[in-house]
């Protein structure tokens, strides 16, 4: 008996076991047409590419056998040019064609070759970046456009590309966009772009390098709701009104990451006349009020403010609080979170089920450096937080300016820190003091092949205590949605022609090992 004598159901099971080995799948496809019919859906299920020439070959393979489009469930388009300033962006337009016609994609990542790149000035209309960007976004925003009563009709319907289904990307669940604007380092949500956030099937959205001005959500009809559960705004310029309108759209948001723009300060003036960022310092009450629409579902709130300067003290605060956030388990405030955290210091205003809390060091530094702390009791902010949050399991204090690291080397302050640690340990709360690593190779947003360097652990209230040299505590979670430790399992497709790889970056672009299937 040979493999061909086995029933198709068993052959499919065998092929599924080989899904991690693209080479093995290629060998099976080349064996005979029967194997090709069985294995190709597995091979095309997860598509990954970087360079325009590989995209062109993918499009050719899909045209040769259009049924392959139905096999694509995950598409990772991590676009890259060998020479950014000399390559036409229009070479990447065919990606839009795939998005217009592949109806089973549920996980989509699109990364601009200019995003977080010093060559972003090359993203010009002359270079074709405006039309390319539009071709990518157009299929994604159609679902939200229809939900807002802007169905494709009349002139818009006549502009539908040939062969395009009326329901584009109908099963899309997860979307990651790392983009930039035309001749801008950040891209702006305006006009119809907002319909992305009204998509009727998306459950996760991760966007970076983005401007969200006051008028950003005006195109979305009031009352439109979505099944979105996770929203990540990474390196974003955010206005209060834009945030408020965006948070009103999901039915039950569970995860919210707001990372204000820290690394492109010149972009905070575009579009002009916008009050971006520093939202907690501007009005913590308005921020909490905007969050309240998700008070029964929000489980994780991460807020990374753009201003790394001194935060407001932990003192009295009048306004909306977290007491009705019944699902909230994890909060992280770093940078200038203003008065936001004061609601965490009193039982009446703290979230009832908070388990994990990360705060900036400044309020604690104020107490330690002033010397106004007991030699036998923990610093007041620590005890207040612990007493107000009876279900707390972990408290992390992060030192972005190494203030805690400096104080940890001083005997008196070490005593205060140890008192805090012992106090929390008696309450079964883990205390961690951390600081960023001295050298960071990359800054947010973290793109393909990039990972943040692990934070350094200064102190932990266990038997080890202070780390003299600092110990790494693992990769910092900046909501990296994909595991990019090894991209070899994202490659391997069949082509009748040999791939002539003369590129200089073979180790960086392992997609060059791929062979696209053009067999019919």
C-alpha positions in Angstrom: 0.0 0.0 0.0 1.2 3.5 -0.9 0.2 6.9 0.4 -2.1 7.2 -2.7 -4.1 4.2 -1.5 -5.0 6.0 1.8 -8.4 7.9 2.0 -8.2 11.6 1.5 -9.3 12.3 5.0 -6.2 10.5 6.3 -4.0 12.2 3.8 -5.3 15.6 5.0 -4.5 14.6 8.6 -1.0 13.6 7.6 -0.5 16.9 5.7 -1.7 18.9 8.7 1.0 17.2 10.8 3.6 18.5 8.3 2.2 22.1 8.3 5.2 23.4 10.1 7.5 22.1 7.4 7.0 24.0 4.2 9.8 22.0 2.5 7.9 18.7 3.2 4.7 20.2 1.9 6.4 21.3 -1.3 7.8 17.8 -1.8 4.3 16.4 -1.4 2.8 18.9 -3.9 5.5 18.0 -6.5 4.7 14.3 -6.1 1.4 14.3 -8.1 -1.6 16.4 -8.8 -3.7 14.4 -6.2 -1.3 15.5 -3.4 -1.3 19.0 -4.8 -5.0 19.3 -4.4 -4.9 18.1 -0.8 -1.8 20.0 0.3 -2.1 23.4 -1.4 -4.9 24.6 1.0 -2.5 24.0 3.9 0.4 25.7 2.1 -1.6 28.8 1.2 -3.3 29.1 4.6 -0.6 31.3 6.1 1.0 33.8 3.7 4.1 35.9 4.5 6.1 38.2 2.2 8.2 41.3 2.4 9.5 42.4 -1.0 7.6 43.5 -4.1 9.0 40.8 -6.4 7.7 38.1 -4.1 4.3 39.8 -4.0 4.3 39.8 -7.8 5.0 36.1 -7.9 2.3 35.5 -5.3 -0.3 37.4 -7.4 0.8 35.3 -10.5 0.3 32.1 -8.6 -3.1 33.2 -7.4 -4.2 34.1 -10.9 -3.0 30.8 -12.2 -5.4 29.0 -9.8 -7.9 31.5 -8.3 -9.2 28.8 -5.9 -6.0 29.3 -3.9 -7.4 32.7 -2.7 -10.0 30.8 -0.7 -7.2 29.0 1.2 -5.7 32.2 2.6 -6.6 32.6 6.3 -3.6 34.6 7.5 -1.8 37.2 5.5 1.4 38.9 6.8 2.5 41.7 4.5 5.7 43.1 6.1 6.6 45.2 3.2 10.2 46.2 2.6 12.3 47.8 -0.2 16.0 47.3 -0.8 16.3 51.0 -1.6 13.4 52.9 -0.2 13.9 56.1 -2.1 14.4 54.4 -5.5 11.5 51.9 -5.5 8.0 52.9 -6.6 5.4 52.3 -3.9 3.0 51.2 -6.7 4.9 47.9 -6.9 3.0 47.0 -3.7 -0.5 47.9 -5.0 -1.3 44.3 -5.9 -1.7 43.6 -2.2 -5.0 45.5 -2.5 -6.0 43.2 -5.3 -5.6 40.2 -3.0 -7.6 41.9 -0.2 -10.4 42.6 -2.7 -10.7 39.0 -3.7 -9.5 36.7 -0.8 -12.7 36.2 1.2 -11.5 33.9 4.0 -8.8 36.1 5.5 -9.3 36.3 9.3 -5.9 37.6 10.4 -4.3 40.5 8.4 -1.0 42.4 9.1 0.1 45.2 6.8 3.4 47.0 7.4 4.5 49.9 5.3 8.1 50.0 4.1 8.3 53.6 5.3 6.8 53.0 8.8 9.2 54.0 11.7 11.8 54.4 9.0 14.2 57.3 8.5 13.3 57.2 4.8 9.6 58.1 5.4 10.1 61.3 3.3 10.2 59.0 0.2 6.5 58.2 0.7 5.2 60.7 -1.8 2.4 61.0 -4.3 5.1 61.1 -7.0 6.3 57.8 -5.8 2.7 56.4 -5.8 2.4 56.0 -2.1 -1.1 57.8 -1.9 -2.7 55.4 -4.4 -1.0 52.4 -2.8 -2.1 53.3 0.7 -5.7 53.8 -0.6 -5.6 50.4 -2.4 -4.7 48.7 0.9 -7.2 50.5 3.1 -10.2 50.4 0.7 -11.1 46.7 1.1 -10.7 47.0 4.9 -13.0 49.9 5.5 -15.9 48.7 3.4 -17.6 46.8 6.2 -17.7 49.8 8.5 -18.8 52.0 5.6 -21.8 49.8 5.0 -22.7 49.7 8.7 -22.7 53.5 8.7 -25.3 53.6 6.0 -22.7 54.4 3.3 -23.4 51.3 1.2 -21.5 51.1 -2.1 -24.0 52.4 -4.6 -24.2 54.5 -7.7 -20.8 55.9 -8.6 -19.1 54.0 -5.8 -20.5 50.7 -7.0 -19.4 51.4 -10.6 -15.8 51.8 -9.3 -15.7 48.3 -7.8 -12.8 46.4 -9.4 -13.7 43.6 -11.7 -14.4 40.4 -9.8 -14.6 42.1 -6.4 -17.2 40.6 -4.1 -19.7 43.0 -2.4 -18.8 41.7 1.0 -15.0 42.3 1.3 -13.0 40.5 4.0 -16.3 39.2 5.6 -14.5 37.0 8.2 -11.7 39.4 9.3 -11.1 39.1 13.0 -7.7 40.5 13.6 -6.0 43.5 12.0 -2.6 45.1 12.5 -1.6 48.2 10.6 1.8 49.8 10.8 1.5 52.7 8.3 2.5 56.2 7.6 1.0 59.1 5.7 1.9 60.7 2.4 5.1 62.6 3.2 4.3 62.2 6.9 5.8 60.0 9.5 2.4 59.3 10.9 -0.9 58.6 9.0 -4.1 60.5 9.9 -7.5 59.0 10.4 -9.7 61.3 8.3 -12.6 61.0 5.9 -13.4 57.4 5.3 -10.4 55.9 7.1 -12.4 55.9 10.3 -14.6 53.1 8.9 -11.8 50.7 9.8 -12.9 51.1 13.5 -16.6 50.4 12.5 -15.7 47.0 10.9 -18.4 44.6 11.7 -16.4 41.4 12.3 -13.1 42.7 13.7 -12.3 41.6 17.3 -8.7 42.9 17.5 -7.2 46.1 16.0 -3.6 47.2 16.4 -2.7 50.4 14.7 0.5 52.4 15.1 2.1 55.8 14.0 -1.4 57.3 13.8 -3.1 60.7 14.2 -6.6 60.6 15.7 -7.8 64.3 15.5 -11.0 65.7 16.9 -13.0 65.0 13.7 -11.6 61.5 13.1 -14.8 59.5 13.8 -17.3 62.0 12.3 -17.9 59.7 9.3 -19.2 56.9 11.5 -22.9 57.0 12.0 -24.0 57.4 15.7 -25.2 54.1 17.1 -22.9 51.8 15.1 -21.5 49.1 17.3 -18.8 46.5 16.7 -17.6 43.2 18.3 -14.1 44.7 18.9 -12.5 43.2 22.1 -8.9 44.5 21.8 -7.7 47.9 20.7 -4.1 49.0 20.6 -3.1 52.5 19.6 0.7 52.5 19.4 2.7 55.7 19.1 -0.5 57.6 18.5 -1.4 61.3 18.6 -4.8 61.1 20.3 -7.3 63.9 21.0 -9.9 63.6 23.8 -12.9 63.8 21.5 -11.4 61.3 19.1 -10.7 58.8 22.0 -14.2 59.3 23.4 -15.9 58.6 20.0 -13.6 55.6 19.4 -14.4 54.0 22.7 -18.2 54.4 22.1 -18.1 52.0 19.1 -17.2 48.6 20.6 -20.0 46.7 22.3 -17.7 45.1 25.0 -14.0 46.2 24.8 -11.8 44.0 27.0 -8.3 45.3 26.3 -7.2 48.9 25.6 -3.6 50.0 25.0 -3.0 53.8 24.5 0.6 54.6 23.7 0.9 58.3 23.1 3.5 59.5 20.5 6.8 59.8 22.2 9.3 59.5 19.4 8.0 61.8 16.7 7.3 65.1 18.6 7.3 67.1 15.3 4.2 65.2 14.3 2.1 66.5 17.2 1.3 69.7 15.1 -0.4 67.8 12.3 -3.2 68.3 11.4 -2.9 71.8 12.9 -5.0 73.1 15.8 -5.3 69.7 17.5 -4.8 69.1 21.3 -3.0 65.8 21.2 -1.9 63.6 24.1 -1.2 64.4 27.7 -4.9 63.5 28.1 -4.6 62.6 31.8 -2.9 65.9 32.6 -5.4 67.8 30.5 -8.4 66.2 32.3 -8.3 62.9 34.1 -12.0 63.2 34.7 -12.7 63.3 30.9 -10.5 60.3 30.3 -12.2 58.2 33.0 -15.6 59.3 31.7 -14.6 58.2 28.2 -13.6 54.8 29.6 -16.8 54.4 31.5 -18.7 53.3 28.4 -16.7 50.1 28.7 -16.8 49.8 32.5 -18.5 46.4 32.5 -16.2 44.7 30.1 -12.7 46.3 30.2 -10.2 43.9 31.7 -6.9 45.5 30.8 -6.0 49.2 30.6 -2.5 50.2 29.6 -1.8 54.0 29.2 1.7 55.1 28.2 1.7 58.9 28.2 4.1 60.9 25.9 5.4 63.2 28.6 7.9 61.4 30.8 8.1 64.4 33.1 7.0 64.5 36.7 3.4 63.4 37.3 0.9 65.0 39.6 1.1 64.0 43.3 -1.2 61.3 44.8 -3.6 63.7 46.4 -7.3 64.4 46.4 -9.1 64.0 43.1 -12.8 64.8 42.4 -14.4 63.3 39.4 -15.3 59.9 37.8 -13.6 56.9 39.4 -13.0 53.2 38.7 -15.4 51.8 41.3 -17.9 50.6 38.6 -15.2 48.9 36.4 -16.2 45.5 37.6 -14.1 43.5 35.1 -10.9 45.5 35.4 -8.0 43.3 36.5 -4.9 44.9 35.1 -3.9 48.6 34.9 -0.6 50.1 33.8 0.1 53.9 33.9 3.5 55.1 32.8 4.7 58.5 31.9 2.6 61.5 33.0 -0.7 59.9 34.1 -1.6 63.1 36.0 -4.4 62.6 38.6 -5.5 59.3 37.2 -4.0 57.0 39.8 -5.5 58.8 42.8 -8.7 56.9 42.1 -6.7 53.7 42.9 -5.7 54.8 46.4 -9.1 54.7 48.0 -11.4 51.8 48.4 -14.4 53.8 47.3 -12.9 54.8 44.0 -10.6 51.8 43.1 -11.7 49.0 40.7 -13.2 46.2 42.9 -11.2 43.4 41.3 -7.8 44.9 40.4 -5.1 42.3 40.5 -2.1 43.8 38.6 -1.0 47.4 38.8 2.0 49.2 37.2 2.7 52.8 38.0 5.5 55.3 37.3 8.0 56.0 40.0 7.4 59.7 40.6 4.9 59.8 43.4 7.0 57.3 45.3 10.2 59.2 44.6 8.6 62.3 46.1 8.0 60.5 49.3 11.4 58.8 49.5 13.5 61.8 48.5 11.6 64.1 50.9 12.5 62.0 53.9 8.9 62.3 55.1 8.4 58.6 55.6 8.5 56.4 58.6 11.4 54.2 59.5 9.1 51.5 60.6 6.1 51.8 58.2 5.9 51.5 54.4 5.7 54.7 52.3 2.1 56.0 52.4 1.4 55.6 48.6 2.2 51.9 48.9 0.0 51.3 51.9 -2.8 53.3 50.5 -2.8 51.3 47.2 -2.6 48.0 49.1 -5.4 48.8 51.5 -7.7 50.1 48.7 -7.1 47.1 46.4 -7.7 44.0 48.5 -7.4 41.6 45.5 -4.1 43.0 44.3 -1.5 40.4 43.4 1.3 42.3 41.7 2.5 45.9 42.1 5.2 47.1 39.6 6.8 50.5 39.9 8.7 51.4 36.8 11.7 53.8 36.8 11.9 55.4 33.4 14.5 57.9 34.6 16.4 55.5 36.9 15.4 57.4 40.0 14.6 54.3 41.9 17.8 52.7 40.8 19.7 55.6 42.3 17.7 55.5 45.5 18.1 51.7 45.8 21.8 52.3 46.1 21.3 54.5 49.2 21.0 52.7 52.6 18.2 54.8 54.0 16.0 54.5 51.0 16.7 50.8 50.7 15.2 50.5 54.2 12.0 52.2 53.0 11.8 50.0 49.9 12.4 46.9 52.0 9.6 48.0 54.4 7.3 48.4 51.5 8.2 45.0 50.2 7.7 43.3 53.5 4.4 45.1 54.0 3.1 43.9 50.7 4.5 40.4 51.1 2.4 40.0 54.3 -0.6 40.8 52.1 0.5 38.3 49.4 1.3 41.1 47.0 4.4 40.8 44.8 6.3 44.1 44.6 8.7 44.7 41.7 10.8 47.8 41.0 12.1 47.9 37.4 13.8 50.2 34.9 14.3 50.1 31.2 17.5 48.6 29.9 20.3 51.1 29.3 20.4 50.5 25.5 17.4 50.1 23.3 18.0 49.1 19.7 14.4 49.9 18.7 11.7 52.2 19.6 7.9 51.7 19.2 6.2 50.7 17.1 8.1 47.4 17.1 8.0 46.1 13.5 9.0 42.8 11.9 12.0 41.2 13.6 12.2 43.9 16.3 11.7 43.2 20.0 12.1 45.6 23.0 15.0 44.8 25.3 13.9 43.3 28.6 13.3 45.6 31.5 15.9 45.3 34.3 14.6 44.2 37.7 16.0 46.3 40.6 14.1 44.8 43.5 11.6 42.1 44.2 10.1 41.4 47.6 11.1 37.7 47.7 14.1 36.0 49.3 16.5 37.6 46.7 15.5 41.2 47.3 17.8 43.8 45.6 19.6 42.8 42.4 23.0 44.4 42.6 23.6 44.2 38.9 20.0 44.1 37.8 18.2 41.1 36.4 16.3 40.9 33.2 12.7 40.0 33.8 11.7 39.0 30.2 10.5 40.8 27.1 8.4 43.8 28.0 4.8 43.3 26.8 4.0 46.1 24.4 1.1 44.1 22.9 3.2 42.4 20.3 0.5 40.5 18.6 2.7 38.0 16.8 5.6 35.7 17.7 8.4 36.5 15.4 11.1 34.5 17.0 11.4 32.4 13.9 9.8 33.1 10.6 10.9 30.0 8.8 7.5 28.4 9.4 5.9 31.2 7.3 7.6 30.2 4.1 7.5 27.8 1.3 5.4 27.7 -1.8 5.7 25.9 -5.1 6.8 27.5 -8.3 7.9 25.9 -11.6 10.8 28.3 -11.9 13.8 28.3 -9.7 14.3 31.3 -7.4 17.5 33.2 -8.3 18.4 34.8 -5.0 21.1 37.4 -5.5 19.9 39.7 -2.7 22.4 40.8 0.0 19.9 40.4 2.9 19.3 36.6 2.7 19.4 36.1 6.4 17.1 39.0 7.0 14.6 38.1 4.3 14.1 34.3 4.5 11.1 34.7 2.2 13.6 34.3 -0.6 13.5 30.6 0.2 9.8 30.5 -1.0 8.7 29.1 -4.3 5.2 30.2 -5.3 2.8 27.6 -6.8 2.0 28.3 -10.4 1.1 24.8 -11.3 -2.5 24.3 -12.6 
